[in-house]
Amino acid sequence: MITKKKILLILISLILLGGAAAGIYYISQFEELPPEEDPDTSLTIDYQRETLQIYTCDIENVDRIQVKNQSGEYTVSRDENGTVYFYGHKDVPLLPYSSEGLFESVKNIRCDAIIETDCTEFHKYGLEEPQVVINVIMKSGKESVFHLGDAAPQGGGYYFRDTTNNDVYLSGTYFSERFVKNHTAYYETTVSKEFEYSGFQTLSVKPAEGEELLIRTTTEEEIKDIQFIGGTVMEKPFFASGTSEPIQEIVDLLATLKASRVETDVLNQENLAKYGFDSPTEVKITTLVNTSSYISNITSLENPYYDPNGNGEDKLIEIFYVIGKTVDNTTYVMFDSRSVIYAVDKSAFEWLNLNTIDVYCLDNIFVKNINDLAKLTVRVEGKTHVFDITDPDLGDEMTVSYGTYTPINQAQFRQFYVSIIGLTHDGLAYEPEAGLKPYMSITFTPIEGEEILLEYYQVEPRKYVIKVNGEGRFFTYSTKVDKIVKNLNKLLNNEEITN
């Protein structure tokens, strides 16, 4: 049975269906819906906040970019291998990612907003005398010039102009500051070549004034001689047995040295004098480096000398510094003939000023194994004393005779010999006056090889200069020389010698 309530529900349903059908028919009369408008949420009333493309180019066809800013002028380019460099300083490596970003930044220049169109008062934005001028020069010769003016007062960018029109834009901070900052910040600051003491060969120091220092590692032949137990030899200013400790300290300082900054790349006479390169000190190190290991022992990173196609032999390299002046905590340095001046912490080269020649040498003036001797001759106070040594290979059973007939107590002779080779120097002294005769001389006659002459010159009441084969200017105090003479007399009188 159909009630009134059901009839009412049916009528309402028909009305709703009819309304829906009418709406669908009405909408179908349009090809598309009218666009929905975005609400205006901008907080800026002076300019439009939208990213605008101002300039684009094929970066592969850019020949160079000329930049003039408040720190100077420079030109940046990219070579056939894709390496970015500065004109006039191709020998100086740049930070790879930063310099690539600088060069690539002109590929697509976009700005954040239009500040003013058809501007007639560029001074309001610092664009009448811009702080940065950017000139993009294509390989075709076409040039595009852009200006950067003042930083926006509320931050967030710099005022920018494409000189082909009079519009003023707001450029992004990241793009702008690449060109605003001093270009020397793009230089790599590593001023070293990785090396280890095990590969050390030579150290040369040539000061503007004074004596040259030349230290080298010992040869295979010298290693067998106790005289060269220190592991190095000083060749200049005179020949002397060296010690490895100061060289190891220098290696530790220089193997991974980094500068705090590049001070300047303008190497005119004014700057060279300003930073002390009119009278510099030259430092050169030669060293062998490993070419067979992929990983560096020093940095645990890739070995820069690794050669997968090599024969595994070590490679000889040179490391060259020119040292200028030191101001406060900074020493100015030029490295490997690069055309820039670096600023490094003064501690890296303090050893040039604090250490003297004697620091690089063994404290012992002369060391020779007694078993290598055939004869020892001592001349002192006008007398000559000759000691003949026989059967040295017998060790404790060797015999020593004085002259040709008097046997010498072997144990006492050993004690006397220790007082000779145990003599240590007390520093450097001046050259003895010409014509000065030695107070004492000792000649070592080896079983094999050439004789060695040790001479003692009294230059002051309490000081003797000691020379080995005419070389050296080390001094020792008179008490040490007196002890040798005293022990000589005890030996000749068969008295006990204690050192």
TAQUI-V214818 format. One record per pair of residues at least 4 apart in sequence whose ideal C-beta (glycine too) atoms are under 6 Angstrom apart, sorted by the first residue. I is the first residue (numbers start at 0). J is the second residue. If there is no record, write none. Layout:
i = {I/I}
j = {J/J}
This chain:
i = {1/41/43/46/46/46/47/47/48/50/51/52/53/53/53/54/55/58/60/60/62/62/63/63/63/64/64/65/65/66/66/66/67/67/68/69/70/73/73/74/75/75/77/77/78/83/83/83/83/84/88/88/90/90/91/91/91/92/93/93/93/94/94/94/97/98/99/101/104/104/105/110/110/110/110/111/111/111/112/113/114/114/115/116/117/118/118/121/121/122/124/124/124/124/125/125/126/126/126/126/129/129/129/131/131/131/133/133/134/134/135/136/137/144/145/146/147/147/147/148/149/150/151/151/151/156/156/156/156/157/157/158/159/159/160/170/170/172/175/176/180/183/186/188/188/189/190/190/190/190/191/191/191/192/193/193/193/194/194/194/194/196/196/198/198/198/199/199/200/200/200/201/201/202/202/203/203/204/204/205/205/206/207/210/211/213/213/214/214/214/214/215/216/217/217/217/217/217/221/225/225/226/226/226/227/229/229/229/229/230/231/231/232/233/233/233/233/237/237/238/239/239/240/241/241/242/243/245/245/250/252/254/256/258/258/258/259/260/261/261/262/262/263/263/264/265/266/271/271/272/274/274/274/275/275/276/279/279/279/280/281/282/283/284/285/287/287/288/288/288/290/290/290/290/291/292/293/293/295/295/304/319/320/320/321/322/322/323/325/325/328/329/330/330/330/331/332/332/333/343/345/349/350/354/355/356/357/357/362/363/364/364/364/365/365/366/367/369/370/371/372/373/373/373/374/374/375/376/376/377/377/378/378/379/379/386/386/387/388/389/390/391/393/399/399/399/400/401/401/407/411/411/414/414/415/415/415/417/417/418/418/418/418/419/422/424/424/425/425/425/427/428/428/428/430/431/431/431/431/435/437/437/437/438/438/439/440/441/442/442/443/444/452/453/454/455/455/455/456/457/458/458/461/461/462/463/463/464/464/465/465/466/467/475/477/486/489/489}
j = {5/48/48/112/113/114/112/113/112/109/110/109/108/110/161/108/107/106/137/138/136/138/74/76/136/75/135/74/134/73/133/178/72/132/131/130/181/85/182/86/85/102/83/102/82/93/98/99/102/89/264/338/337/338/186/337/339/187/98/185/186/98/185/187/185/185/103/177/174/177/135/159/168/169/170/156/169/171/169/168/167/169/167/166/165/165/167/126/127/127/148/149/158/167/148/149/146/148/158/160/146/147/148/147/178/179/145/178/142/144/143/142/141/162/161/160/157/159/175/158/158/157/155/156/169/169/170/171/172/170/175/167/168/170/167/174/175/176/179/180/184/261/261/257/258/257/256/258/334/341/253/255/256/318/254/295/297/198/254/286/288/247/250/286/287/288/216/286/216/285/286/215/285/214/284/213/283/212/282/211/281/280/278/236/235/234/235/231/233/241/359/232/231/221/222/227/230/232/227/366/368/240/366/367/240/240/241/242/361/243/241/243/241/239/241/359/360/470/471/470/360/471/361/359/360/361/247/358/359/254/347/297/347/341/342/343/342/342/339/341/340/342/270/340/339/270/338/276/277/277/323/331/340/323/324/323/321/322/323/322/321/320/319/318/317/313/315/304/314/316/304/306/309/314/311/302/302/305/300/302/314/335/332/334/333/332/348/331/330/345/345/342/343/345/348/340/341/343/340/347/349/353/354/358/427/427/426/427/423/423/422/424/465/453/467/420/443/416/391/445/388/388/444/446/387/444/386/385/442/384/441/383/440/439/484/399/401/400/399/398/397/397/397/407/409/412/406/405/407/412/490/496/496/498/486/490/496/421/498/482/483/486/498/483/479/473/475/474/475/476/472/464/472/474/472/435/456/458/464/456/454/455/456/455/457/455/454/453/450/452/451/450/468/467/466/463/465/480/464/463/462/464/476/477/474/475/480/472/474/473/475/471/471/479/481/496/494/496}
